[in-house]
Amino acid sequence: KCDWSSDVCSFRSDDYGNTWDATGSTAWSIDSGAGGSWSANVYTSAKAGTWNVMGSYSGKSGTAQLTVNPAAASKLVYTAGADQSITVSTVSSVITVQLQDPSGNPISAGAGGVVVSLTTNSSGRFYSDSAGNNRIYSVTIASGANSANFYYWDSSAGHPVLTASSGSLTPATTQFTINNYYLGFQTGGCQTL
C-alpha cells in the first residue's frame, strides 16, 4: 500500500492485465528547485510548491505532480537590510521582515494581516519612510502579503539590537552598527588663520 503523503510508488503491468509493485526497482527524481531528499521511494520536502516527480524503470518512465503545502507560519525573518552599518542620525536602507514556516517558506498573512511590533535596546526609532518623517512602532504584513518594510534611525553610536515580534512567532533579531561622525583634516591646501 502506498501512502501518497510521504511515499511514491510505481506499478508495472503486462499485456494480460497483471500488475505488480515496481517501487523498489524504480529510479526516482524531482524538479531540482524542490530541494529535499530521497530515502528509497520516500521523499522529504524542503520547499513548498508543485513539483514534477519522475520515475524510471526498465526503460520506461512516468511523471506525476506532487504538491507540497507550506506549514503554518512559525517565525519572522529579516530578508533584507539586516546587520547594517550606518552613521549616527542617518536613516537606514530598507529593512524587510517576512513571515515564514519552519522550513523557510514565505507564508501569506491571513485576513486582518499580522501586526509586527518593532523594538530596540537603544534610543533608536523606526520609520515607515526613507526620509524619516513617519515614526512607527509596528508594521503590518497585509492580508495576502508575506512581508513588510521599515527603516531605522539612531542618534547614539553603538550596536543596537532590532527585534520584530508578533505573538507566538519566533521573533527576528539583527544587530546594527551605528558609527559616530568623523571629522578629517588634510594637510596642505589653502588655509586662512
MARNULO-684852 format. One record per residue (C-alpha): residue number from 1; x, y, z. Coordinates in steps of 0.05 Angstrom, whole numbers, plus 5000, padded with zeros to 4 digits. Layout:
# MARNULO-684852
     k     c1     c2     c3
   NUM      X      Y      Z
...
# end
This chain:
# MARNULO-684852
     k     c1     c2     c3
     1   5000   5000   5000
     2   5025   5069   4983
     3   5017   5129   5029
     4   5016   5187   4979
     5   5031   5238   5033
     6   5102   5210   5041
     7   5115   5153   4992
     8   5119   5150   4917
     9   5100   5084   4883
    10   5104   5053   4815
    11   5068   4993   4786
    12   5082   4951   4725
    13   5031   4915   4683
    14   5036   4863   4627
    15   4994   4850   4565
    16   4947   4805   4606
    17   4928   4858   4657
    18   4972   4832   4712
    19   5003   4885   4756
    20   5059   4884   4807
    21   5095   4934   4851
    22   5158   4960   4819
    23   5171   5014   4870
    24   5236   4985   4897
    25   5267   4979   4828
    26   5246   5049   4804
    27   5296   5107   4800
    28   5264   5170   4828
    29   5278   5244   4817
    30   5242   5310   4828
    31   5249   5380   4799
    32   5315   5410   4823
    33   5282   5471   4854
    34   5244   5428   4903
    35   5305   5413   4946
    36   5291   5358   4997
    37   5318   5287   4997
    38   5301   5216   4978
    39   5306   5154   5020
    40   5287   5096   4974
    41   5218   5118   4950
    42   5203   5166   5007
    43   5213   5239   4990
    44   5221   5291   5046
    45   5204   5360   5020
    46   5246   5423   5031
    47   5204   5475   4995
    48   5130   5486   4984
    49   5105   5485   4913
    50   5081   5439   4858
    51   5137   5395   4832
    52   5145   5342   4778
    53   5165   5273   4804
    54   5197   5228   4753
    55   5203   5152   4758
    56   5243   5107   4711
    57   5241   5031   4709
    58   5266   4983   4656
    59   5269   5036   4600
    60   5200   5063   4617
    61   5187   5129   4652
    62   5130   5168   4680
    63   5117   5235   4712
    64   5068   5257   4765
    65   5058   5322   4803
    66   5070   5329   4877
    67   5041   5389   4914
    68   5076   5407   4978
    69   5037   5456   5021
    70   5075   5502   5069
    71   5067   5491   5143
    72   5035   5544   5187
    73   5074   5608   5200
    74   5123   5599   5257
    75   5174   5655   5253
    76   5193   5724   5229
    77   5257   5732   5189
    78   5295   5793   5163
    79   5303   5782   5088
    80   5333   5850   5071
    81   5370   5904   5108
    82   5395   5864   5168
    83   5463   5878   5201
    84   5471   5948   5171
    85   5526   5996   5189
    86   5502   6068   5187
    87   5524   6136   5213
    88   5492   6169   5274
    89   5427   6206   5255
    90   5424   6174   5186
    91   5363   6134   5164
    92   5380   6062   5145
    93   5365   6030   5079
    94   5300   5990   5076
    95   5292   5932   5124
    96   5244   5876   5105
    97   5213   5827   5155
    98   5180   5764   5127
    99   5131   5713   5155
   100   5157   5642   5145
   101   5143   5569   5163
   102   5195   5525   5198
   103   5227   5507   5131
   104   5236   5579   5110
   105   5178   5581   5061
   106   5145   5651   5057
   107   5075   5649   5086
   108   5020   5698   5066
   109   4985   5732   5123
   110   4912   5715   5133
   111   4852   5761   5140
   112   4869   5823   5180
   113   4943   5814   5168
   114   4998   5805   5220
   115   5018   5863   5265
   116   5093   5862   5278
   117   5119   5902   5338
   118   5186   5936   5328
   119   5233   5946   5388
   120   5305   5962   5401
   121   5351   5962   5462
   122   5373   6032   5443
   123   5340   6100   5437
   124   5333   6089   5362
   125   5269   6100   5323
   126   5232   6063   5269
   127   5202   6097   5208
   128   5155   6078   5151
   129   5193   6122   5101
   130   5265   6131   5079
   131   5264   6205   5096
   132   5250   6190   5169
   133   5186   6231   5173
   134   5134   6180   5196
   135   5154   6148   5262
   136   5124   6079   5275
   137   5124   6026   5330
   138   5098   5969   5288
   139   5086   5947   5216
   140   5030   5904   5188
   141   5042   5847   5140
   142   4979   5857   5099
   143   4930   5802   5085
   144   4955   5762   5025
   145   5026   5790   5032
   146   5085   5756   5066
   147   5129   5816   5085
   148   5131   5888   5107
   149   5184   5943   5102
   150   5210   5995   5151
   151   5271   6038   5166
   152   5314   6052   5228
   153   5349   6115   5255
   154   5392   6123   5317
   155   5424   6184   5349
   156   5473   6144   5391
   157   5535   6107   5368
   158   5536   6033   5387
   159   5509   5965   5368
   160   5433   5965   5378
   161   5393   5901   5371
   162   5329   5909   5329
   163   5273   5859   5343
   164   5210   5846   5303
   165   5159   5805   5341
   166   5087   5782   5337
   167   5050   5737   5386
   168   5077   5665   5389
   169   5120   5672   5326
   170   5195   5666   5336
   171   5220   5738   5331
   172   5270   5765   5281
   173   5331   5799   5311
   174   5390   5835   5280
   175   5446   5879   5305
   176   5464   5945   5273
   177   5528   5985   5279
   178   5517   6059   5290
   179   5581   6098   5275
   180   5600   6168   5301
   181   5614   6224   5252
   182   5687   6231   5237
   183   5719   6297   5220
   184   5780   6291   5176
   185   5835   6342   5162
   186   5881   6346   5103
   187   5949   6378   5103
   188   5966   6430   5052
   189   5916   6468   5011
   190   5892   6538   5027
   191   5886   6558   5099
   192   5868   6625   5130
   193   5884   6635   5203
# end
